[in-house]
Amino acid sequence: MGPDGTATVVGPGRQRTGEPEVDAAPAVTAGPEPTATGWSEYLAAARQLDGVRRGAAAAAGEQARSAQAAREELTIVRTGLASQHQRLRELGVPPISLLPSPPELTEAARSMAGGPAAVLAALRAARGRAEAADAALAARSRLRPASWPARARNLLVYGPVALLVPLIQVIVYAATGSGPASVAALICGLPMPAVAFVAGWVGVGRLFHARPDERLDRTGRFGALVCLVPAVLVTAGLLLAFLAG
């Protein structure tokens, strides 16, 4: 204890006093402050990375859109080719001629190796060729009676058959006048419209064919009218000629 009443403790290497103990905090050394050049390089790298990310996202989106468009185009092309295949088979084209050859398959595979965009371009080109083939088939089919409306098509069969017997009657009358031969031709010609109708009905079925999922329209009422009108007109004319003679 000192003279002023303060206790003093003496120990080895350390001395306590009445004052509070204060520990010295370790000094913190600050690192070098970032420079303006380093910050600019960081911003440039961040911008470059964001540009790459945006470009990759845009490319992926474009590829997805091309793939979807290619799927839709493929459906359209398949439908058109199926219709063409059926029409060509009806025209008598052999099935082997409708199959692609190995070189054509190789060329098609090569044209589609560039991803969805290349596939879409190839499908659009195939669709254009298919539409051109459709136009060519339509231009040729307009000249074929099988593609005409049913009445116009069947008239090619009913008409000649219906005119055959009345034409014979007129020739006989012109050659023999009001004689027995003309009377016999007139009497024999009375049931001939029914015979002409049956012959036309059979002829339509033999000459024209319907699609597998359809039924051939023979236009029965129209055919009966076509076969009846010439016979009635010629018979009436011959009767008037007989009466006048």
Buried (B, 14 or more C-beta within 10 A) or exposed (E): EEEEEEEEEEEEEEEEEEEEEEEEEEEEEEEEEEEEEEEEEEEEEEEEEEEEEEEEEEEEEEEEEBBEBBEEBBEBBEEBBEEBBEBBEEEEEEEEEEEEEEEEEEEEEEBBEEEBBBBBBBBBEBBEEBEEBBEEBEEEBEEEBEEBEBEEBBBBBBBBBBBBBBEBBBEBBEEBEBEEEBBEBBEEBEEBBEBBBEBBBEBBEEEBEEEEEEEEBBBEEBBBBBBBEBBEEBBEBBEEBBEEE
